[in-house]
Structures are given as C-alpha cells and as structure tokens.
C-alpha cells in the first residue's frame, strides 16, 4: 500500500505540475484546430504519443511490462468519444484538464469534476451499467493495428516518429509570434519552474516521459496499465461511498489525486492559484459537460489521456478511432457554442443596418 500511495502520488504530481505550468490543454488544442487553424497543441500531443510509444514498446520487448490490446467495441468507442468531445467543450477542459484546473482553484472545474466523477461511477457500477454494457457488446476481437496487418509494431512507430519530426520542423520554421510578458522577477531554477512560459513541445516531451514512467510504476502494484483518468476518478467516488479499499483503492486513484496536488503546487509557486467562482450559466454548462465526459469516456473506455495519449501510443484501433471522434465532437460543440452565435449575430447586425439605411 505504501509503495502504491507514494509512486501514484509522485507520478500524478509530476504530471499535474507539468500540465499546469505548460498549459497543456487538449480541449483548447482541438478547438483551436477548428477555430484558429492552429495545430500546435495537437502536434504537441503527437510528440507525447511518439515518445511514449517508443519507450513503452522498448519496455515490452525487454520483458519489463506486459500489454494486451484486447478487443475494440466499435460502436461504444465511436459514440463515447464523440459525446466526450462535446462534453469537454461544455466543461471547459478534458478529464485531465479538469483535474489540474481544479488544483488552480477554478470552481467551475470542481463542478465539472463532480459531474464527471458521478456519471463515470454510474456507468461502471451503478444505474447506467446496462446502458454501458449494451453498446460494448458490439466488439471486434483484434484491437491491435500491427496484428491486423500481421507485421511488427516498429514500422508503425517509425512512421509516427517521421510524421512527428515533419510537423515539428514545419511548426518551428513558422514565424514566431512574440507574446508580451512582464519582466522576470525570479532567477535560475525558480524562474524556469514558476515564471518562464513553457513551450508546448517541451511540455509534450515531459508528458511523454511521465507516461512511460507510469507503466512500470503502475504494474509494480498489480495494475497493468499506464496513465488513466476515468476509471480512477470513478474508483475514488466508489471508495468514498463503499469504503472498499481492496476493490477501489488503487494506484490510479493516487495518480489523479497527485495531479490535483502537483497542479496546486505549480499554481501556488507561479502565483496563479486563486478561487474563481463561475456565473450560473457557466456552472450549469460545466456540470452538464462533466456528465457527458463521464458517460462518453466510460463508453469509449478512455478519455483524452486513456485513449488519446495511451492507447494511440500502444498502436490500437481504439486509441486512434477515439481520438478522431473526440476531435469531431469538440469541433461540433465549438461550432454551436462559438461559431454559430457569431454568424447569427452578424446576420442580425446586417439586417439592422439595412433597415436603418433603407
């Protein structure tokens, strides 16, 4: 138990610290791909995926860890990922983003977290289990992309690495936009950790390394998986309600608690921690988003981390299909929340102008 608590909290705290300081927000990244035609955060995600893929499959080949891709429930993966993508826009952050922004004191994220925790628990052991199971029964046996084609995983990893190198070089060659910043008030390591703006690609490298670290640390406690957010979030509520340590208190629970802790440390150190209370509309939107996140991630068997970072790195159909439909869900919600109101307002202004000048 002591090892599980320490390594889980440590890995989570490292992840929470890096996410907070690097502002590694996949919700914003997916949204910016559509609204601003800015792919930097998505490219950063690809970096983290590639690093983890190389590292984890190296560990698998050395016999340090084991992995079984299992089956892919096609319908629940597609539907769940799409619903999850809509939910993260309403919630103002994905599953991991909600945890780390809660550590910054954002009350809206706590509200989203409540909805996320509640529905993910309901989907796994509560009243929504029949709904969850009804879609997951439609599954295909082979979830591994390399096994589907009958070849080694390494050509796919090499292809991914080459794609990542191409997009990184292309991104870095673009003219740099100077972002106004205040004069540095700190020096040395203190400045680098808590004041200097982190580049998304540096953040992605650190996230990828932490994702590799999670595998052996988690497996040492009997949990054969890497980073994961949804099931541990559900397990936390299930433990609080039932008190069953054996069934629900695991390495993943301490991982998500560590994210909260690491984000809090980073936010306090950078003087970014403060309680921010949302208005009523934002609070309702956050809760609804959290509810959709819990339902969607449970159906898809993973969130932006479990599917978008981990299962993609493991070269599974589930990971890449889920990532695609999460992005499509995010774009759909972004259209109805951000684009359509602006278009409608513009048309109303045009009609009003024509009326006054007629």
PEBEL-V991473 format. One record per backbone hydrogen bond with DSSP energy under -1.0 kcal/mol. CO is the residue of the C=O (numbers start at 0). NH is the residue of the N-H. If there is no record, write none. Layout:
co = {CO;CO}
nh = {NH;NH}
This chain:
co = {0;1;2;3;4;5;6;7;8;9;10;11;12;13;14;15;16;17;18;22;24;25;26;27;28;30;31;31;38;39;40;41;42;43;44;45;46;47;48;49;50;51;52;53;54;55;56;57;58;59;69;71;71;72;73;74;75;76;77;78;79;80;81;82;83;85;86;87;87;93;94;95;96;97;98;100;101;103;104;105;106;107;108;109;110;111;112;113;114;115;116;117;118;119;120;121;125;127;128;129;130;131;132;134;136;139;142;143;144;145;152;153;154;155;156;157;158;159;160;161;162;163;164;165;166;167;168;170;187;188;189;190;190;198;199;200;201;202;203;204;205;206;207;208;209;211;212;213;214;215;217;217;218;222;228;229;230;231;232;233;234;235;236;237;238;242;243;244;249;250;251;252;253;254;255;256;257;258;259;260;261;262;263;264;265;266;266;267;275;278;279;280;281;282;283;284;285;286;287;288;289;290;291;292;293;294;295;296;302;302;304;304;305;306;309;310;311;314;315;316;317;318;319;320;321;322;323;324;325;326;327;328;329;330;331;332;333;333;334;338;339;340;341;342;343;344;345;346;347;348;349;350;351;352}
nh = {4;5;6;7;8;9;10;11;12;13;14;15;16;17;18;19;20;21;23;24;28;29;30;31;32;34;35;37;42;43;44;45;46;47;48;49;50;51;52;53;54;55;56;57;58;59;60;61;63;62;142;73;139;76;77;78;79;80;81;82;83;84;85;86;87;89;90;91;92;97;98;99;100;101;102;105;104;273;275;109;110;111;112;113;114;115;116;117;118;119;120;121;122;123;124;127;128;131;132;133;134;135;136;137;138;71;316;147;148;150;156;157;158;159;160;161;162;163;164;165;166;167;168;169;170;171;172;173;191;192;193;194;195;202;203;204;205;206;207;208;209;210;211;212;213;214;216;217;218;219;220;222;221;224;232;233;234;235;236;237;238;239;240;241;242;244;247;248;253;254;255;256;257;258;259;260;261;262;263;264;265;266;267;268;269;271;272;270;106;282;283;284;285;286;287;288;289;290;291;292;293;294;295;296;297;298;299;301;306;307;308;309;310;311;313;315;314;144;319;320;321;322;323;324;325;326;327;328;329;330;331;332;333;334;335;336;337;338;339;342;343;344;345;346;347;348;349;350;351;352;353;354;355;356}
